[in-house]
Amino acid sequence: MHAIDFQNALNPEQHAAATAPDGPLLVLAAAGTGKTRTLVYRVAFLVRRGIDAERLLLLTFTNRAAREMLERARELVGPTVGGLWAGTFHHMANRMLRRHAAQIGFRPDYTILDRDDAGSLVKRSLTERKLAGREFPKPEVLIALFSEAANRGEKVSAAIERRFGGLNGERDKILDVYRDYERAKREAGAMDFDDLLLHCLRLFNERPDVLARYQEQFLHVLVDEYQDTNLIQAELVDRVGARHRNVLVVGDDFQSIYSWRGADYRNIMTFPDRYRDAAIHRLETNYRSVPEILSVANACIAGNPRQYRKTLRPTRGAHRKPVLARIRDGGEQARFVADYVRTLRRDGYHYGDIAVLYRAHFHSMELQMELTRHRVPHVIVSGVRFFEQAHVKDVCSVLRILARPRDELAFARLLGLFPGVGDRTAQRAWEKMGGAFDASDREQRERLRAMLPAAAREQWKAVDAVLAAYRAEELHEDGGEVMHRFLKTFYEDYARRTFENHERRVEDIHELILYTARFETAEAFLSDVALLTNLDAEAENGARAGTDALRLSTVHQAKGLEWPAVIVIWATDNMFPSARALKETPDAEAEERRLFYVAVTRAKNELCLCVPEVRRTRDGGVVFCPPSRFVTEIPPELLREVRPVLI
């Protein structure tokens, strides 16, 4: 076993954390400061001290991260590290439960349900209770709701109220489905993903002897990305580490951005309260970004009220100030970004070196269209392309069937939104319509309604009114108004019952409605979308065939990644920070500021913040957009302001 020169392999901050004496440790690792390296060297340090690797527990959030750390530790200390317990919280919980399942009433060969399996059990309950096909939340929505409650440590009834506001008296029915689901899992001897953590905690609570065994075995517990833990994960760490109290958690409160999926910011903030003798180490030496970007990062996070103060310090030489681009509107922003990308390319950057980041997926719609028009290869890291999303295609199907009576695909898609209507029913209806559906023909609409299953007829009334108004009110010149009425009278409630993230999808549709204002007719809008969607497919195939493509991503999806050049778009209030997020919790602004910090710290060399001054409205007017409060908090001298002139 070769010697490791910890002193020269690590900077002083990393060395102090990696070689710290026993006891609770909080390592606050700011962005780009070598968090993983420090954790790997901590493992190596403990093994070098003679601690058996089997007495180390390393908890991560992805198995890939665990494998990477294990491999790097093996390179340092050799095969002796092979006995280390390393993996995700769920992986470790499953490993323990397989050994002790019988002690809480399960067989050792219990089944772990994936989302499809769980959905099948919920669907069975809906069918038995005659709720399937009705105006009721879909199985996948209910599964997400149950999971959300588990990860937040709250009652399902509270989750229902928070998500649906009671859903018109359906609360008790959802609770019945939940009880059916829990019973079906017990009868099948199965657990879903969330149950692994819940039952592991239950095992510890009901069998103190089992807990004592693991408390004795694990002399050291090490946790990565601690700021992303939920209440159950934090409690598991505290319980297992309670005997020896050698609990080391690594994280950055500045990058706690996942409260919407159960992560609890309080876990990292209260660690010193739970471990009064905890040593706190700060990693502040940044190896990623140039000094000018770090100055902006330090300034933009300073406004948060409750945090561990950290100041990113550069190791790289001076470069140039980040750009603050003040632009007229979203259309000009898209053209500016395309032009700025060309400038970066002339400076020697490849497309793959550049990322465009945004707070919400719909922010990228105009940019996607602009890049497609100019055949710029780009990949949507944050999901499918805007016009290929199911909810966007659903809403566009109304316009398509109104403008194009012979559009069978749009007809089938629209009918498929109604309960009890499948492909076969839609096909029979189309054949009886004679291969065309004239939405202005009242008699034909009545014939169609009569063909629908009973469960769908009542809902069809709202859509029928939208179809009737198309010609009666000459809405063929205002496709946005058609989609607005369809959304308000039918689709908004449909989305709530159908999609886990219905709020985001409704935001997308509102943005789509605004976008239609630039077209004189619904047909012109549909033609443009169809053309660009086909070009999109070509660009996507070209981008994926090679490696050089611009990256478009939400900031949430970009966490943990880095690029030489980063462009942040729609840095305006109500866009970034998100107006919807600000309404949800009192702490939302602080998390939005952390999200902005994450966006800034993804950049290595170049950073550009785009601030459009107005947004278009449906009637062709404009509304003023104040710059993001996070931008105005940055001292002006740290930025290079430009007002591009676009032709």
Disulfide bonds with the S-S distance in Angstrom:
none
